[in-house]
Amino acid sequence: MTSEWDKFEHLFKRQEAPAKTILLQEGQISKTMFFIEKGCLRTWVNNDGREITTQFFFEGDKVSSIESFRANQPSLYNIESIEPCILQTISQQDFQNALENLPEIKEEMQEHLFRRLLNAQKTFYSYLKNNPQQRYKELIEEHPHIIQRIPQHYIASYLGITSVSLSRIRNRR
């Protein structure tokens, strides 16, 4: 966590989550924000029983279903641990108090949300313009840590292809 957050350290609760733990269920209201100390999380949606991975998060990242956390709307997706995780969590109310009391926290969150928006837009346009092989190449070039840490079936789901298709793409390289 950044030094601004140190003033609110007493509001955080440490949580350990084994791999494959659902931290937030699609459709639930998010009451917690997660700061990843160790491990990685993914967000995913259920599409007729098929899991579609939408994002990956690693050490130092902050994760919540932001529309749910800030607006009390049902979450559009699940948040799940991929690896065993150590998380620092803060409640919705405590987070709101931090935003109201420290302008630097508010600025940091605005910057964080801006980066998330840019990444989401980049991913969206990549889906529109590029084929799976090009998306995989982009992933290797821009996020090699994902290839190293994330199981292949999650990467395939993230790219919008089957594990078999991903295997073929990898064998062509």
N, C-alpha and C positions, 0 to 999 in steps of 0.2 A: 504494500500500500504506500501511497505517496505521503510525504510529511504532513500535508494538510489534513489527511485522514487521521494522523496520530492523535490529534485533539479529541477524536471520537473513538479512540481505541477501545474504551470501556463499553461502547455500544455494540461491538462486534462479538459474535459467538463463533467459536471454532467448531467446525463440523467435519467429521471424516465420513467419506462415502466410498463404499466398495465399488469396484467396476460394475457397470450395468445397473446403476441405481437411478431410478426416475426421481429427479428433484422437483420437477413441476410437470403436471399432467396437462396435456392439451385440453382446453375448456375450463380449467380451474383459474381462479383469480390468484395472481402472483402476489405474495406478501413478503417476499425475501429477495434481496440482491446478493449474488455470490461473487466473492473476490477469490480467484483461484491462486492458492499458495503453491500447490503441487498437484500435478495431474492434468487431465484434459476432459472437457465436456463437449457434447454436441447438441445441436437443436435439430429436431426432426418433426415431420408431420406424418400422419397416418392417411394413406390414400388407398381406400378399400383393402385394408389389411397389409398394404405394402409400406414399409418405412422409407421415407425420402429424407435424407440428411440435408439440412439447409446451411449449417455453419459448424465450424470447429473453434474451440476456445482453449487457450493454454495458460501457463503460469503468467500472472500479472494482469490477466484479462478480468473484466467485470462482466457479469452475465445476469440478465433477468429477461423476462418477457416484458419489455419496456412499456408496451401499450397497456398491458395488464397491470403492471406494477405502478405506473403513474396515473392511469385512468380507470382503474378497477374494472377493466373489460376482461372477458374470458380470454385466456392465452390462446394464441393461434397455433402454438406448437408445444412440444415436449422439450424438457431440458434433462439430459441424461449424462451420467459419468461414463467415460470410455475406459479410463484407467482408475485405479484407486486414487482418491483425491483428498487433499486437505484444503478446506474452504474456510474463508472468513465470511460470515453472513451478517447482514444488517437488515433490520425490519423496515418496512415501508414508512412507518411513523418516524423512526430515528433518522432514516435517510432524508425525509422531508425536512426535519429539523436542521440537519446539517446543511442542506441546500439553502434554507432561509437564513441561517446564521453566518455562513462563510461564503463570501462572493467568489473566493478562489476555487471552492468546491463546485459551485455552480458553473464557473468557467470551464473547469476540468471536465465536467459532465457534458457541457455543450460541445466541447471539442471531441469527446469520446463518441457522442451521438452523431456528430458530423462525419467522423471517420467510419462509423458503422454504416451510415447512409451511403457514403462513397463506395465502400466495399460491396454493399448490397446492389447498388446500381451497376457496378463493374461486373458483378456476377450475373445479374439480370441480362445485361447487354451481351455478355459472352455467350449466354444460352441462346440468344436470338441470332447472333452472327456466326458463331463457331460450331464446328462439328465436335463430337466427343474427343477425337484425337487432338485437336487444337486446344480444347479445354484442359486435357490432361497435360499437354506440353506447358501451358500457362501455369498450371498448378505446380509442376516440377520447378519451373523457373522462379516463380514468385513466392512459393510456400514449400520449399523442400522438406521442412520439418514435418509437414502433414504426411508426406509420402513415407517418411521414416517412422512415424509414431502411430499412424492410424491404420487399423485393419482394412484390408483391400475391399471387403464388402461394403464398408461405410464410404470409402472413396468412390466406389462404383455408384452407389446410391446418390452421393453428392454430385457426381458428374451426369447423373440421369441415365445411366446404362447398367447392364447386368454385370455381374462379376466375370462371366465368360467373355463378354465384350472387352472389359478392362484387361483381362489376361491376354487377349489377342493384340490389343493396342500396345501393351508392355512388351510383348514378344517381337513386335515390329521394330522396336527401338534399338 
